[in-house]
């Protein structure tokens, strides 16, 4: 009983104390002061180039040797217009991995046979996007001109895909079913594309990372045909440079390499292909 009496007395004391402080405000309505920290300030995003760093001068390339007889491979992407009879009536190149391949891609795919797209059991004319793997060889290459420069500290680099010519105007007006209307996409019965040996002049620009011991250990392509990556990587492995320095001390640094090459390519041949089901083509967007 004494415990119950003590508890009642304590509650009575709290109630009386709360009421005595302000008879017009109940205890649960009283203000509680809580310290709130100042908000975190916003910082403006700077469009700085993360590859730029201060060095004493542009490193000099002392030795390099373009490799020969290098096996190369790459994927071309092209949109093909397939009529309701399953014949390819036109081709729009989207990505081309090697120089000089565009003409062969268009001519060899045009007239190729497909299983036409379907809406239920009805054949429909449609566009379909193909990825075609090509294989070949860089037989030889010669540097025509080259330049090393420091990255612009205020201009972040942006990769630029190899340019492809615009499609013929009549292709953009061909009547085609939209992907949403189709229950089955067009499928090639056979894809065979071959480009004869060629000797193109190739332009390449890339960020190149130079180490403090004067070698190249990584790169970021800016402008380059994607199929030449393996050859270019082998070329950079032969580089020997004066190390970049900062206040006289050797440091790692990125530089911009811009060059033109006279290149000899063996015949390029398609080795496999597939339909890109998740990549629709809308000619009106071109």
C-alpha positions as CSV (number, residue, x, y, z in Angstrom):
1,X,0.0,0.0,0.0
2,X,2.8,2.4,0.8
3,X,4.1,2.0,-2.8
4,X,0.7,3.0,-4.2
5,X,0.5,6.0,-1.9
6,X,4.0,7.2,-2.9
7,X,3.1,6.9,-6.7
8,X,-0.1,8.9,-6.2
9,X,1.8,11.6,-4.3
10,X,4.4,11.9,-7.0
11,X,1.9,12.2,-9.8
12,X,0.0,14.9,-7.8
13,X,3.3,16.8,-7.3
14,X,4.0,16.8,-11.1
15,X,0.4,18.0,-11.9
16,X,0.6,20.8,-9.4
17,X,4.0,21.9,-10.6
18,X,2.9,22.0,-14.3
19,X,-0.3,23.9,-13.4
20,X,1.6,26.4,-11.3
21,X,3.9,27.4,-14.1
22,X,1.1,28.5,-16.5
23,X,-2.5,27.7,-15.6
24,X,-3.6,28.4,-19.3
25,X,-1.2,25.8,-20.9
26,X,-1.4,22.1,-20.3
27,X,1.8,20.2,-19.6
28,X,1.9,18.5,-23.1
29,X,1.4,21.8,-24.8
30,X,4.5,23.5,-23.4
31,X,7.2,24.5,-25.8
32,X,10.4,22.5,-25.9
33,X,13.5,24.4,-27.1
34,X,15.7,22.2,-29.3
35,X,19.0,23.4,-30.8
36,X,18.9,23.1,-34.7
37,X,22.3,23.2,-36.5
38,X,22.9,25.6,-39.4
39,X,22.2,24.1,-42.9
40,X,25.0,22.8,-45.0
41,X,26.0,25.4,-47.7
42,X,25.6,24.6,-51.4
43,X,28.7,24.5,-53.5
44,X,28.6,25.4,-57.2
45,X,29.7,22.6,-59.6
46,X,32.7,23.6,-61.6
47,X,33.1,22.5,-65.2
48,X,36.8,21.6,-64.7
49,X,38.6,19.0,-66.7
50,X,39.6,16.1,-64.3
51,X,42.4,15.0,-66.7
52,X,44.2,18.4,-66.5
53,X,47.0,18.9,-64.1
54,X,49.9,21.4,-63.8
55,X,53.2,20.3,-65.4
56,X,56.3,22.2,-66.4
57,X,55.9,21.5,-70.1
58,X,54.4,19.1,-72.6
59,X,56.3,15.7,-72.5
60,X,58.3,14.8,-75.6
61,X,57.8,11.5,-77.4
62,X,61.2,10.0,-77.8
63,X,60.4,6.7,-79.5
64,X,57.3,4.8,-80.9
65,X,56.7,2.0,-83.4
66,X,53.3,1.4,-85.0
67,X,52.7,-2.4,-84.8
68,X,52.2,-4.6,-87.8
69,X,50.0,-7.6,-88.6
70,X,47.6,-7.0,-85.7
71,X,44.3,-8.9,-85.6
72,X,41.4,-6.6,-85.0
73,X,37.6,-6.9,-84.5
74,X,34.7,-4.6,-83.9
75,X,30.9,-4.4,-84.1
76,X,29.0,-2.4,-86.7
77,X,25.4,-1.3,-86.0
78,X,23.0,-0.7,-88.9
79,X,19.3,-0.2,-89.4
80,X,17.8,-2.2,-92.3
81,X,14.4,-1.6,-93.9
82,X,12.8,-5.0,-94.6
83,X,9.6,-5.1,-96.7
84,X,6.7,-7.4,-96.1
85,X,8.3,-10.0,-98.5
86,X,11.4,-10.2,-96.4
87,X,13.8,-8.3,-98.7
88,X,16.2,-5.6,-97.4
89,X,15.3,-2.4,-99.4
90,X,17.7,0.0,-97.7
91,X,20.4,0.3,-95.0
92,X,21.3,3.2,-92.6
93,X,24.7,2.7,-90.9
94,X,24.7,3.9,-87.3
95,X,28.1,2.8,-85.9
96,X,31.0,1.7,-88.1
97,X,34.1,0.1,-86.4
98,X,36.6,0.5,-89.3
99,X,37.3,3.2,-91.9
100,X,36.1,2.3,-95.4
101,X,33.5,-0.2,-94.2
102,X,30.3,1.9,-94.7
103,X,30.0,1.3,-98.5
104,X,30.3,-2.4,-98.2
105,X,27.9,-2.5,-95.3
106,X,25.2,-0.8,-97.3
107,X,25.8,-2.6,-100.6
108,X,26.1,-6.2,-99.1
109,X,23.1,-5.9,-96.8
110,X,20.8,-4.4,-99.5
111,X,18.9,-7.2,-101.2
112,X,19.7,-9.7,-98.4
113,X,16.8,-12.0,-97.4
114,X,15.0,-11.8,-94.0
115,X,12.1,-13.4,-92.3
116,X,9.7,-10.4,-92.4
117,X,8.3,-8.9,-89.2
118,X,4.9,-10.0,-88.1
119,X,1.7,-8.6,-86.5
120,X,0.0,-11.9,-85.6
121,X,0.2,-13.9,-88.8
122,X,0.4,-10.8,-91.0
123,X,3.8,-9.8,-92.6
124,X,4.7,-6.2,-92.1
125,X,7.4,-3.8,-93.5
126,X,9.6,-2.6,-90.7
127,X,13.0,-1.3,-89.6
128,X,15.2,-3.7,-87.7
129,X,18.6,-2.9,-86.0
130,X,21.5,-5.3,-86.5
131,X,24.8,-5.7,-84.8
132,X,27.4,-7.3,-87.0
133,X,30.8,-8.4,-85.9
134,X,33.7,-7.8,-88.3
135,X,37.2,-9.3,-88.1
136,X,40.3,-8.3,-90.0
137,X,44.0,-7.3,-89.7
138,X,46.0,-4.0,-89.6
139,X,48.9,-5.1,-91.8
140,X,50.9,-1.9,-91.5
141,X,50.6,1.8,-90.4
142,X,52.7,4.9,-90.7
143,X,52.4,8.1,-88.7
144,X,51.7,11.0,-91.1
145,X,51.5,13.7,-88.5
146,X,51.2,13.9,-84.7
147,X,50.9,16.4,-81.8
148,X,51.1,16.2,-78.0
149,X,49.3,18.8,-76.0
150,X,48.2,19.4,-72.4
151,X,44.4,19.0,-71.7
152,X,42.4,22.2,-71.5
153,X,41.7,22.7,-67.7
154,X,38.3,24.3,-68.5
155,X,37.1,21.9,-71.2
156,X,36.3,18.3,-70.1
157,X,36.8,15.8,-73.0
158,X,33.9,14.3,-74.8
159,X,34.2,11.1,-76.8
160,X,33.1,11.5,-80.4
161,X,31.9,8.4,-82.4
162,X,33.3,7.9,-85.9
163,X,31.2,9.9,-88.3
164,X,29.0,8.1,-90.8
165,X,27.4,9.7,-93.9
166,X,23.7,10.7,-93.6
167,X,21.2,8.2,-95.1
168,X,19.6,8.7,-98.5
169,X,16.5,10.9,-98.2
170,X,14.1,8.4,-99.7
171,X,14.8,5.8,-96.9
172,X,13.4,8.1,-94.3
173,X,10.0,8.1,-96.0
174,X,9.4,4.4,-96.4
175,X,6.2,3.3,-94.7
176,X,7.0,1.0,-91.8
177,X,5.2,-0.5,-88.9
178,X,6.2,0.8,-85.5
179,X,7.8,-1.6,-83.0
180,X,4.7,-1.4,-80.8
181,X,2.6,-2.9,-83.6
182,X,4.8,-6.0,-84.1
183,X,4.6,-9.3,-82.4
184,X,7.8,-10.5,-84.1
185,X,10.8,-8.6,-85.4
186,X,12.4,-9.2,-88.8
187,X,15.2,-11.8,-88.7
188,X,18.1,-12.2,-91.2
189,X,18.4,-15.6,-92.9
190,X,22.0,-14.9,-93.6
191,X,24.3,-11.9,-93.2
192,X,27.5,-11.8,-95.2
193,X,29.5,-8.6,-95.6
194,X,33.0,-8.3,-96.9
195,X,35.1,-5.2,-97.4
196,X,38.2,-5.5,-99.6
197,X,41.7,-4.5,-98.5
198,X,42.1,-0.8,-98.2
199,X,44.7,1.9,-97.4
200,X,42.7,4.6,-95.6
201,X,44.1,7.7,-93.8
202,X,42.9,7.5,-90.3
203,X,42.6,10.3,-87.7
204,X,42.9,9.5,-84.0
205,X,42.6,11.7,-80.9
206,X,43.0,10.3,-77.4
207,X,43.9,11.1,-73.9
208,X,47.1,9.3,-72.9
209,X,48.3,8.8,-69.4
210,X,52.1,9.1,-69.1
211,X,53.8,7.8,-66.0
212,X,56.7,9.3,-64.1
213,X,59.1,6.8,-65.8
214,X,58.1,8.0,-69.3
215,X,55.7,5.2,-70.4
216,X,52.1,5.1,-71.3
217,X,49.9,2.9,-69.1
218,X,46.3,3.8,-70.1
219,X,44.3,5.9,-72.5
220,X,40.8,7.3,-73.2
221,X,39.8,7.4,-76.9
222,X,38.2,10.7,-78.0
223,X,38.0,10.3,-81.7
224,X,38.7,6.8,-83.1
225,X,37.1,3.9,-84.9
226,X,36.3,1.4,-82.2
227,X,37.7,-1.6,-84.1
228,X,41.2,0.0,-83.9
229,X,41.4,-0.1,-80.1
230,X,43.5,-3.2,-80.0
231,X,46.0,-1.9,-82.5
232,X,46.2,1.5,-80.8
233,X,46.8,-0.1,-77.4
234,X,49.7,-2.0,-78.9
235,X,51.1,1.2,-80.4
236,X,51.0,3.0,-77.1
237,X,52.8,0.1,-75.4
238,X,55.9,1.0,-77.6
239,X,56.0,4.6,-76.4
240,X,59.0,6.1,-74.6
241,X,58.7,9.7,-73.5
242,X,60.5,12.3,-71.4
243,X,58.6,12.1,-68.1
244,X,56.3,15.0,-67.3
245,X,57.6,17.1,-64.5
246,X,56.2,19.5,-61.9
247,X,58.7,21.9,-60.4
248,X,61.4,19.7,-61.7
249,X,60.1,16.4,-60.2
250,X,58.8,13.6,-62.5
251,X,55.1,13.0,-62.1
252,X,52.2,11.2,-63.8
253,X,50.1,13.3,-66.1
254,X,47.5,13.1,-68.9
255,X,48.2,14.5,-72.3
256,X,46.2,14.8,-75.5
257,X,47.5,12.9,-78.5
258,X,46.3,13.9,-82.0
259,X,47.6,12.0,-85.1
260,X,46.9,10.9,-88.6
261,X,48.0,7.5,-89.9
262,X,48.4,6.0,-93.3
263,X,47.0,2.5,-92.6
264,X,46.9,-0.8,-94.6
265,X,43.9,-3.0,-93.7
266,X,43.3,-6.5,-94.8
267,X,39.9,-7.7,-96.0
268,X,37.2,-7.2,-93.3
269,X,34.6,-9.9,-93.0
270,X,31.5,-10.3,-91.0
271,X,31.7,-13.3,-88.6
272,X,28.4,-13.1,-86.7
273,X,25.2,-11.0,-86.4
274,X,22.3,-10.5,-84.1
275,X,19.1,-8.4,-83.9
276,X,19.1,-5.7,-81.2
277,X,15.6,-6.2,-79.8
278,X,16.0,-3.3,-77.3
279,X,17.2,-0.7,-79.9
280,X,14.4,0.5,-82.1
281,X,15.1,2.8,-85.1
282,X,13.0,5.9,-85.8
283,X,14.0,7.5,-89.2
284,X,12.0,10.6,-88.4
285,X,14.4,11.3,-85.5
286,X,17.4,11.7,-87.9
